[in-house]
Amino acid sequence: MTTDEMTTAETAPETSRTAAPRIAVHLFAGAAAAFGADAATVHAATLEEAIAVLRRDGSAEAGRVIDRSSFLVNAVACTDRARQLADGDRVDVLPPFAGG
């Protein structure tokens, strides 16, 4: 899925798109490979919502990668999926890396 496809797929319905902040998502290694893109834009108010959009818009394999991944919000590790996101925040998706 390309960045444009993920952005377009994510934008419906219009009412939820306008209510949630615009978040830049950067996908690394196996996450980028599974999604077919290294970046996307989603509209989400929390980290959990951003993860749900990525799962919804990705393939089954992409969902499995997301389930095993760690996340950074604005370059800081985040395990609190209820973390509120603001317009312009960045979420990095870091799948497990071999050897550490």
Buried (B, 14 or more C-beta within 10 A) or exposed (E): BEBEBBBEBBBEEEEBEEEBBBBEBBBBBBBBBBBBBBBBBBBBBBBBBBBBBBBEBBEEEBBBBBEEBEBBBEEEEBEEEEBEBEEEBBBBBBBEEEEE
